[in-house]
Amino acid sequence: MSKPRQVSLATKLMLVTGVIVSGVLIASNAALILETRDRVSDLVRDKAATEARAIASQIVGEVSLLTGAATATAKSIAHSHSEKTIDRRGLITLLKANMDNPLALGSYFAEVDKGFDGQRDEVKGRTELGANEEGHMSPYWTRNKADSSLGLSTFPYSESEPYFATAAKTLLPHMSLPTIGTGDTEGVLMVTVAHPVISAGKFIGVAGIDVSLSSLSEQVEKAQPFGTGKVMLLSQDMKWLVADRPENAMKTYEGSPIDGDAGASGEVQPFEIGTVSDVNGEFMRFAYPFNLPGLNAQWTLLLDVPTSAILAPVRNQTYLMLAAGVCVMLTVILGLYMAVRHLVQRPLDGLVGAVGKLARGDFATEVEGQHRGDEIGKVAQALDGFRHRLAETKTLDSRQLARRASWKGSNVKPNARLPTQHSATS
């Protein structure tokens, strides 16, 4: 039968302490990691919301410049018309000023039949006077693709077309649904901002600007929140203005439902709608519906935040806490080892040595450690008392052996009785 392996008390104490410290560190680190993940997630969400608002504000600002120009032009035409201080050529000059903005693809005016000056048949086809082939006033400034020069033309239209009919019905500025341009604007993603022209309380036509979304789309596409994130844009009819993939441009959005709740201010706040994945990794997708002021239109900004924005800080924090935990555990075990070695192992070795000496019959050496005020000291004192008793016993045994030896030499039995006087006399 093999002898069981002996493990020192110090080793056992260190093993138990190591297990306890490891358990405590694992539990505390797990709690800290979860808390860190929640905090980082909240910070990322807050930053994503801030990024979304900033990009949306930039878009609103760009569009507002053009809508402001359209509003100013419509009001100027209306005022001058009511004062009878503007003619066809003057109106055409006013429209041309809108083309100073590089995002403007075209600047136009479309009248109600004979609404501007009562002329129609007599000016048919006279482009310099803004009359189209049917005689309706529809001057249209456009930008040449080749050299960006401006050209004046006219266009056919119907008062039932959405941009015209909506402005006539609501008497409010209106943004059309995004579309791909034709003719001079062929292949260009654009919208039309139409503003009603009301002269002396009477609706006489629509002044508007065709706005290119290409430059705006490029600005949005260049935005990369959190380093590798993406920004996309949906129109009011939920079509991709800036798509997640090129092949989805101007197609209907078919992703997670977008249904945000308005906050206390009545404004919809950026909110998370789910997780998406592509070849670049996994992303958390946030949505931010925002209004285009004064245009009765709402676009939606989509912002993809890489999950690594959360996982990387948490991973780094985990490594840091694990390294700190290992250092703490090693420090505790080392400290315990030194303490056990000096306070327990060496005194116990002394007691074991004293017992060994007693077993070998050495009763002259005092047991060390009797001065200690702990349990070791009490054991040492008890062992030293046992030594004294063993020493006394040994001394008595030695004396008795010596006495027996002396009795043997004198032929007197140790237990023999001396003769009495009576027996001697007889």
KANORBEL-V701981 format. One record per residue. N is the residue number from 1. RES is the residue in one small letter. SS is DSSP state (H for helix, E for strand, C for the rest). PHI is phi in whole degrees, -180 to 180 (* if undefined). OMEGA is omega in whole degrees, -180 to 180 (* if undefined). Layout:
# KANORBEL-V701981
n=N res=RES ss=SS phi=PHI omega=OMEGA
n=N res=RES ss=SS phi=PHI omega=OMEGA
This chain:
# KANORBEL-V701981
n=1 res=m ss=C phi=* omega=-177
n=2 res=s ss=C phi=-72 omega=180
n=3 res=k ss=C phi=-78 omega=-179
n=4 res=p ss=C phi=-61 omega=-179
n=5 res=r ss=C phi=-70 omega=-178
n=6 res=q ss=C phi=-90 omega=178
n=7 res=v ss=C phi=-121 omega=-177
n=8 res=s ss=C phi=-69 omega=178
n=9 res=l ss=H phi=-62 omega=180
n=10 res=a ss=H phi=-61 omega=179
n=11 res=t ss=H phi=-63 omega=179
n=12 res=k ss=H phi=-62 omega=179
n=13 res=l ss=H phi=-62 omega=-180
n=14 res=m ss=H phi=-68 omega=178
n=15 res=l ss=H phi=-64 omega=179
n=16 res=v ss=H phi=-62 omega=180
n=17 res=t ss=H phi=-63 omega=179
n=18 res=g ss=H phi=-60 omega=179
n=19 res=v ss=H phi=-64 omega=-179
n=20 res=i ss=H phi=-64 omega=-179
n=21 res=v ss=H phi=-63 omega=179
n=22 res=s ss=H phi=-62 omega=179
n=23 res=g ss=H phi=-61 omega=179
n=24 res=v ss=H phi=-64 omega=-179
n=25 res=l ss=H phi=-65 omega=180
n=26 res=i ss=H phi=-63 omega=-180
n=27 res=a ss=H phi=-65 omega=-179
n=28 res=s ss=H phi=-68 omega=179
n=29 res=n ss=H phi=-66 omega=178
n=30 res=a ss=H phi=-61 omega=178
n=31 res=a ss=H phi=-64 omega=180
n=32 res=l ss=H phi=-67 omega=180
n=33 res=i ss=H phi=-65 omega=178
n=34 res=l ss=H phi=-63 omega=180
n=35 res=e ss=H phi=-66 omega=178
n=36 res=t ss=H phi=-62 omega=180
n=37 res=r ss=H phi=-62 omega=-180
n=38 res=d ss=H phi=-64 omega=-179
n=39 res=r ss=H phi=-65 omega=180
n=40 res=v ss=H phi=-63 omega=179
n=41 res=s ss=H phi=-61 omega=179
n=42 res=d ss=H phi=-64 omega=179
n=43 res=l ss=H phi=-65 omega=179
n=44 res=v ss=H phi=-64 omega=179
n=45 res=r ss=H phi=-63 omega=179
n=46 res=d ss=H phi=-63 omega=179
n=47 res=k ss=H phi=-67 omega=178
n=48 res=a ss=H phi=-62 omega=178
n=49 res=a ss=H phi=-63 omega=178
n=50 res=t ss=H phi=-65 omega=178
n=51 res=e ss=H phi=-61 omega=-178
n=52 res=a ss=H phi=-62 omega=180
n=53 res=r ss=H phi=-63 omega=-178
n=54 res=a ss=H phi=-64 omega=180
n=55 res=i ss=H phi=-67 omega=178
n=56 res=a ss=H phi=-63 omega=179
n=57 res=s ss=H phi=-63 omega=178
n=58 res=q ss=H phi=-65 omega=179
n=59 res=i ss=H phi=-63 omega=179
n=60 res=v ss=H phi=-60 omega=180
n=61 res=g ss=H phi=-63 omega=180
n=62 res=e ss=H phi=-62 omega=-178
n=63 res=v ss=H phi=-68 omega=-178
n=64 res=s ss=H phi=-63 omega=177
n=65 res=l ss=H phi=-59 omega=-179
n=66 res=l ss=H phi=-77 omega=179
n=67 res=t ss=H phi=-65 omega=176
n=68 res=g ss=H phi=-64 omega=178
n=69 res=a ss=H phi=-65 omega=179
n=70 res=a ss=H phi=-64 omega=179
n=71 res=t ss=H phi=-63 omega=-179
n=72 res=a ss=H phi=-63 omega=179
n=73 res=t ss=H phi=-63 omega=-179
n=74 res=a ss=H phi=-61 omega=-180
n=75 res=k ss=H phi=-68 omega=179
n=76 res=s ss=H phi=-65 omega=178
n=77 res=i ss=H phi=-63 omega=-178
n=78 res=a ss=H phi=-62 omega=-179
n=79 res=h ss=H phi=-65 omega=-179
n=80 res=s ss=H phi=-64 omega=180
n=81 res=h ss=H phi=-67 omega=180
n=82 res=s ss=H phi=-67 omega=178
n=83 res=e ss=C phi=-88 omega=-179
n=84 res=k ss=C phi=58 omega=-179
n=85 res=t ss=C phi=-115 omega=-179
n=86 res=i ss=C phi=-134 omega=175
n=87 res=d ss=C phi=-118 omega=-177
n=88 res=r ss=H phi=-62 omega=-179
n=89 res=r ss=H phi=-66 omega=178
n=90 res=g ss=H phi=-63 omega=178
n=91 res=l ss=H phi=-64 omega=179
n=92 res=i ss=H phi=-62 omega=178
n=93 res=t ss=H phi=-66 omega=178
n=94 res=l ss=H phi=-60 omega=-179
n=95 res=l ss=H phi=-65 omega=-178
n=96 res=k ss=H phi=-64 omega=-178
n=97 res=a ss=H phi=-62 omega=180
n=98 res=n ss=H phi=-66 omega=-176
n=99 res=m ss=H phi=-77 omega=177
n=100 res=d ss=H phi=-66 omega=178
n=101 res=n ss=C phi=-80 omega=-176
n=102 res=p ss=C phi=-65 omega=179
n=103 res=l ss=C phi=-81 omega=-179
n=104 res=a ss=E phi=-80 omega=176
n=105 res=l ss=E phi=-88 omega=-179
n=106 res=g ss=E phi=-159 omega=178
n=107 res=s ss=E phi=-133 omega=-170
n=108 res=y ss=E phi=-144 omega=171
n=109 res=f ss=E phi=-141 omega=177
n=110 res=a ss=E phi=-131 omega=-174
n=111 res=e ss=E phi=-94 omega=163
n=112 res=v ss=C phi=-66 omega=-176
n=113 res=d ss=C phi=-48 omega=-179
n=114 res=k ss=C phi=61 omega=-175
n=115 res=g ss=C phi=-77 omega=-174
n=116 res=f ss=C phi=-83 omega=-179
n=117 res=d ss=C phi=-139 omega=177
n=118 res=g ss=C phi=80 omega=-179
n=119 res=q ss=C phi=-95 omega=175
n=120 res=r ss=C phi=-154 omega=-175
n=121 res=d ss=H phi=-63 omega=-175
n=122 res=e ss=H phi=-72 omega=-178
n=123 res=v ss=H phi=-119 omega=-178
n=124 res=k ss=C phi=-53 omega=174
n=125 res=g ss=C phi=75 omega=-179
n=126 res=r ss=C phi=-92 omega=-176
n=127 res=t ss=H phi=-63 omega=-178
n=128 res=e ss=H phi=-63 omega=177
n=129 res=l ss=H phi=-103 omega=176
n=130 res=g ss=C phi=80 omega=-177
n=131 res=a ss=E phi=-97 omega=177
n=132 res=n ss=C phi=-85 omega=-175
n=133 res=e ss=C phi=-64 omega=179
n=134 res=e ss=C phi=-95 omega=179
n=135 res=g ss=C phi=92 omega=178
n=136 res=h ss=C phi=-75 omega=-178
n=137 res=m ss=E phi=-79 omega=-179
n=138 res=s ss=C phi=-150 omega=178
n=139 res=p ss=E phi=-64 omega=-175
n=140 res=y ss=E phi=-145 omega=176
n=141 res=w ss=E phi=-88 omega=178
n=142 res=t ss=E phi=-133 omega=-178
n=143 res=r ss=E phi=-105 omega=179
n=144 res=n ss=C phi=-72 omega=-178
n=145 res=k ss=C phi=-64 omega=-173
n=146 res=a ss=C phi=-71 omega=-174
n=147 res=d ss=C phi=-124 omega=179
n=148 res=s ss=C phi=63 omega=177
n=149 res=s ss=C phi=-72 omega=-177
n=150 res=l ss=E phi=-96 omega=178
n=151 res=g ss=E phi=-135 omega=-180
n=152 res=l ss=E phi=-102 omega=177
n=153 res=s ss=E phi=-147 omega=175
n=154 res=t ss=E phi=-128 omega=-178
n=155 res=f ss=C phi=-143 omega=176
n=156 res=p ss=C phi=-78 omega=180
n=157 res=y ss=C phi=-156 omega=176
n=158 res=s ss=C phi=-130 omega=-180
n=159 res=e ss=C phi=-68 omega=178
n=160 res=s ss=C phi=-91 omega=178
n=161 res=e ss=C phi=-64 omega=-172
n=162 res=p ss=H phi=-53 omega=-176
n=163 res=y ss=H phi=-61 omega=-178
n=164 res=f ss=H phi=-79 omega=-176
n=165 res=a ss=H phi=-64 omega=-179
n=166 res=t ss=H phi=-66 omega=178
n=167 res=a ss=H phi=-64 omega=-180
n=168 res=a ss=H phi=-68 omega=-177
n=169 res=k ss=H phi=-78 omega=-175
n=170 res=t ss=H phi=-91 omega=-174
n=171 res=l ss=C phi=56 omega=179
n=172 res=l ss=C phi=-129 omega=175
n=173 res=p ss=C phi=-58 omega=-175
n=174 res=h ss=E phi=-147 omega=175
n=175 res=m ss=E phi=-108 omega=179
n=176 res=s ss=C phi=-75 omega=172
n=177 res=l ss=C phi=-69 omega=179
n=178 res=p ss=C phi=-58 omega=-180
n=179 res=t ss=E phi=-151 omega=175
n=180 res=i ss=E phi=-93 omega=-175
n=181 res=g ss=C phi=-68 omega=176
n=182 res=t ss=C phi=-130 omega=179
n=183 res=g ss=H phi=65 omega=-179
n=184 res=d ss=H phi=-65 omega=-179
n=185 res=t ss=H phi=-110 omega=-175
n=186 res=e ss=C phi=-59 omega=176
n=187 res=g ss=C phi=81 omega=-177
n=188 res=v ss=C phi=-99 omega=175
n=189 res=l ss=E phi=-74 omega=-172
n=190 res=m ss=E phi=-150 omega=171
n=191 res=v ss=E phi=-134 omega=177
n=192 res=t ss=E phi=-113 omega=174
n=193 res=v ss=E phi=-103 omega=-177
n=194 res=a ss=E phi=-110 omega=-179
n=195 res=h ss=E phi=-125 omega=179
n=196 res=p ss=E phi=-68 omega=175
n=197 res=v ss=E phi=-107 omega=-176
n=198 res=i ss=E phi=-118 omega=-178
n=199 res=s ss=E phi=-111 omega=180
n=200 res=a ss=C phi=54 omega=178
n=201 res=g ss=C phi=79 omega=-177
n=202 res=k ss=E phi=-119 omega=178
n=203 res=f ss=E phi=-74 omega=-177
n=204 res=i ss=E phi=-114 omega=180
n=205 res=g ss=E phi=163 omega=-177
n=206 res=v ss=E phi=-129 omega=172
n=207 res=a ss=E phi=-109 omega=-177
n=208 res=g ss=E phi=-155 omega=180
n=209 res=i ss=E phi=-132 omega=170
n=210 res=d ss=E phi=-88 omega=-174
n=211 res=v ss=E phi=-107 omega=175
n=212 res=s ss=E phi=-78 omega=176
n=213 res=l ss=C phi=-98 omega=-178
n=214 res=s ss=H phi=-64 omega=180
n=215 res=s ss=H phi=-65 omega=179
n=216 res=l ss=H phi=-64 omega=179
n=217 res=s ss=H phi=-64 omega=179
n=218 res=e ss=H phi=-63 omega=178
n=219 res=q ss=H phi=-64 omega=180
n=220 res=v ss=H phi=-67 omega=-179
n=221 res=e ss=H phi=-65 omega=-179
n=222 res=k ss=H phi=-72 omega=-180
n=223 res=a ss=C phi=-67 omega=179
n=224 res=q ss=C phi=-131 omega=180
n=225 res=p ss=C phi=-62 omega=179
n=226 res=f ss=C phi=60 omega=174
n=227 res=g ss=C phi=88 omega=-177
n=228 res=t ss=C phi=-122 omega=179
n=229 res=g ss=C phi=-74 omega=-179
n=230 res=k ss=E phi=-134 omega=177
n=231 res=v ss=E phi=-125 omega=-179
n=232 res=m ss=E phi=-130 omega=-175
n=233 res=l ss=E phi=-141 omega=177
n=234 res=l ss=E phi=-116 omega=179
n=235 res=s ss=C phi=-81 omega=-179
n=236 res=q ss=C phi=-66 omega=176
n=237 res=d ss=C phi=-100 omega=174
n=238 res=m ss=C phi=61 omega=172
n=239 res=k ss=E phi=-111 omega=-176
n=240 res=w ss=E phi=-73 omega=169
n=241 res=l ss=E phi=-86 omega=171
n=242 res=v ss=E phi=-122 omega=-169
n=243 res=a ss=C phi=-91 omega=175
n=244 res=d ss=C phi=-70 omega=175
n=245 res=r ss=C phi=-136 omega=-176
n=246 res=p ss=H phi=-54 omega=-177
n=247 res=e ss=H phi=-71 omega=-180
n=248 res=n ss=H phi=-93 omega=-177
n=249 res=a ss=C phi=-55 omega=179
n=250 res=m ss=C phi=65 omega=172
n=251 res=k ss=C phi=-93 omega=-178
n=252 res=t ss=E phi=-72 omega=178
n=253 res=y ss=C phi=-67 omega=-178
n=254 res=e ss=C phi=-128 omega=-179
n=255 res=g ss=C phi=-86 omega=-179
n=256 res=s ss=C phi=-61 omega=179
n=257 res=p ss=C phi=-57 omega=179
n=258 res=i ss=C phi=-114 omega=-177
n=259 res=d ss=C phi=-147 omega=-178
n=260 res=g ss=C phi=-85 omega=177
n=261 res=d ss=C phi=-100 omega=178
n=262 res=a ss=E phi=-74 omega=178
n=263 res=g ss=C phi=-80 omega=-178
n=264 res=a ss=C phi=-63 omega=-180
n=265 res=s ss=C phi=-80 omega=-177
n=266 res=g ss=C phi=87 omega=180
n=267 res=e ss=C phi=-97 omega=177
n=268 res=v ss=E phi=-70 omega=-180
n=269 res=q ss=C phi=-93 omega=175
n=270 res=p ss=C phi=-57 omega=-177
n=271 res=f ss=E phi=-145 omega=-178
n=272 res=e ss=E phi=-83 omega=-179
n=273 res=i ss=E phi=-118 omega=177
n=274 res=g ss=E phi=147 omega=-179
n=275 res=t ss=E phi=-120 omega=178
n=276 res=v ss=E phi=-127 omega=-180
n=277 res=s ss=E phi=-134 omega=172
n=278 res=d ss=E phi=-150 omega=-176
n=279 res=v ss=C phi=-64 omega=-179
n=280 res=n ss=C phi=-90 omega=178
n=281 res=g ss=E phi=127 omega=-178
n=282 res=e ss=E phi=-106 omega=-176
n=283 res=f ss=E phi=-134 omega=167
n=284 res=m ss=E phi=-92 omega=-177
n=285 res=r ss=E phi=-102 omega=177
n=286 res=f ss=E phi=-113 omega=178
n=287 res=a ss=E phi=-121 omega=178
n=288 res=y ss=E phi=-141 omega=174
n=289 res=p ss=E phi=-71 omega=180
n=290 res=f ss=E phi=-140 omega=-178
n=291 res=n ss=E phi=-89 omega=171
n=292 res=l ss=E phi=-95 omega=-171
n=293 res=p ss=C phi=-55 omega=175
n=294 res=g ss=C phi=76 omega=-176
n=295 res=l ss=C phi=-118 omega=178
n=296 res=n ss=C phi=54 omega=-179
n=297 res=a ss=E phi=-143 omega=178
n=298 res=q ss=E phi=-130 omega=174
n=299 res=w ss=E phi=-104 omega=-179
n=300 res=t ss=E phi=-128 omega=177
n=301 res=l ss=E phi=-95 omega=174
n=302 res=l ss=E phi=-111 omega=-177
n=303 res=l ss=E phi=-129 omega=179
n=304 res=d ss=E phi=-99 omega=-180
n=305 res=v ss=E phi=-106 omega=180
n=306 res=p ss=E phi=-62 omega=179
n=307 res=t ss=C phi=-63 omega=177
n=308 res=s ss=H phi=-63 omega=177
n=309 res=a ss=H phi=-63 omega=176
n=310 res=i ss=H phi=-95 omega=-173
n=311 res=l ss=H phi=-68 omega=-177
n=312 res=a ss=H phi=-62 omega=178
n=313 res=p ss=H phi=-61 omega=179
n=314 res=v ss=H phi=-65 omega=179
n=315 res=r ss=H phi=-62 omega=179
n=316 res=n ss=H phi=-63 omega=179
n=317 res=q ss=H phi=-65 omega=179
n=318 res=t ss=H phi=-64 omega=178
n=319 res=y ss=H phi=-60 omega=-179
n=320 res=l ss=H phi=-64 omega=-179
n=321 res=m ss=H phi=-69 omega=177
n=322 res=l ss=H phi=-65 omega=179
n=323 res=a ss=H phi=-63 omega=178
n=324 res=a ss=H phi=-65 omega=179
n=325 res=g ss=H phi=-63 omega=178
n=326 res=v ss=H phi=-63 omega=178
n=327 res=c ss=H phi=-63 omega=179
n=328 res=v ss=H phi=-63 omega=-179
n=329 res=m ss=H phi=-63 omega=179
n=330 res=l ss=H phi=-63 omega=179
n=331 res=t ss=H phi=-64 omega=179
n=332 res=v ss=H phi=-64 omega=-179
n=333 res=i ss=H phi=-64 omega=178
n=334 res=l ss=H phi=-63 omega=178
n=335 res=g ss=H phi=-62 omega=179
n=336 res=l ss=H phi=-65 omega=179
n=337 res=y ss=H phi=-61 omega=-180
n=338 res=m ss=H phi=-63 omega=-179
n=339 res=a ss=H phi=-66 omega=-180
n=340 res=v ss=H phi=-63 omega=-178
n=341 res=r ss=H phi=-63 omega=-176
n=342 res=h ss=H phi=-84 omega=-173
n=343 res=l ss=H phi=-97 omega=-175
n=344 res=v ss=H phi=-122 omega=-171
n=345 res=q ss=H phi=-64 omega=-179
n=346 res=r ss=H phi=-64 omega=176
n=347 res=p ss=H phi=-60 omega=179
n=348 res=l ss=H phi=-66 omega=176
n=349 res=d ss=H phi=-59 omega=177
n=350 res=g ss=H phi=-63 omega=179
n=351 res=l ss=H phi=-66 omega=177
n=352 res=v ss=H phi=-61 omega=178
n=353 res=g ss=H phi=-64 omega=179
n=354 res=a ss=H phi=-65 omega=178
n=355 res=v ss=H phi=-62 omega=178
n=356 res=g ss=H phi=-61 omega=179
n=357 res=k ss=H phi=-64 omega=178
n=358 res=l ss=H phi=-62 omega=179
n=359 res=a ss=H phi=-64 omega=180
n=360 res=r ss=C phi=-87 omega=177
n=361 res=g ss=C phi=91 omega=178
n=362 res=d ss=C phi=-89 omega=-179
n=363 res=f ss=C phi=-105 omega=-176
n=364 res=a ss=C phi=-89 omega=-176
n=365 res=t ss=C phi=-84 omega=178
n=366 res=e ss=C phi=-70 omega=176
n=367 res=v ss=C phi=-77 omega=-180
n=368 res=e ss=C phi=-76 omega=174
n=369 res=g ss=C phi=93 omega=-178
n=370 res=q ss=C phi=-70 omega=-179
n=371 res=h ss=C phi=-78 omega=-178
n=372 res=r ss=C phi=-67 omega=-179
n=373 res=g ss=C phi=-97 omega=-179
n=374 res=d ss=C phi=-108 omega=-178
n=375 res=e ss=H phi=-63 omega=178
n=376 res=i ss=H phi=-60 omega=179
n=377 res=g ss=H phi=-63 omega=179
n=378 res=k ss=H phi=-65 omega=177
n=379 res=v ss=H phi=-62 omega=179
n=380 res=a ss=H phi=-62 omega=179
n=381 res=q ss=H phi=-64 omega=179
n=382 res=a ss=H phi=-63 omega=180
n=383 res=l ss=H phi=-67 omega=179
n=384 res=d ss=H phi=-68 omega=175
n=385 res=g ss=H phi=-64 omega=177
n=386 res=f ss=H phi=-62 omega=178
n=387 res=r ss=H phi=-61 omega=-180
n=388 res=h ss=H phi=-62 omega=-179
n=389 res=r ss=H phi=-65 omega=176
n=390 res=l ss=H phi=-64 omega=179
n=391 res=a ss=H phi=-65 omega=178
n=392 res=e ss=H phi=-63 omega=178
n=393 res=t ss=H phi=-60 omega=179
n=394 res=k ss=H phi=-63 omega=180
n=395 res=t ss=H phi=-63 omega=178
n=396 res=l ss=H phi=-62 omega=178
n=397 res=d ss=H phi=-62 omega=-180
n=398 res=s ss=H phi=-64 omega=180
n=399 res=r ss=H phi=-65 omega=-179
n=400 res=q ss=H phi=-66 omega=177
n=401 res=l ss=H phi=-63 omega=179
n=402 res=a ss=H phi=-65 omega=179
n=403 res=r ss=H phi=-64 omega=179
n=404 res=r ss=H phi=-62 omega=179
n=405 res=a ss=H phi=-64 omega=-180
n=406 res=s ss=H phi=-70 omega=178
n=407 res=w ss=H phi=-65 omega=180
n=408 res=k ss=H phi=-64 omega=-179
n=409 res=g ss=H phi=-69 omega=-179
n=410 res=s ss=C phi=-98 omega=180
n=411 res=n ss=C phi=56 omega=176
n=412 res=v ss=C phi=-106 omega=179
n=413 res=k ss=C phi=-71 omega=-176
n=414 res=p ss=C phi=-61 omega=-175
n=415 res=n ss=C phi=-107 omega=-179
n=416 res=a ss=C phi=-70 omega=180
n=417 res=r ss=C phi=-95 omega=178
n=418 res=l ss=C phi=-71 omega=-180
n=419 res=p ss=C phi=-68 omega=-180
n=420 res=t ss=C phi=-88 omega=-178
n=421 res=q ss=H phi=-67 omega=-179
n=422 res=h ss=H phi=-65 omega=-178
n=423 res=s ss=H phi=-69 omega=179
n=424 res=a ss=H phi=-71 omega=-178
n=425 res=t ss=H phi=-71 omega=179
n=426 res=s ss=C phi=-73 omega=*
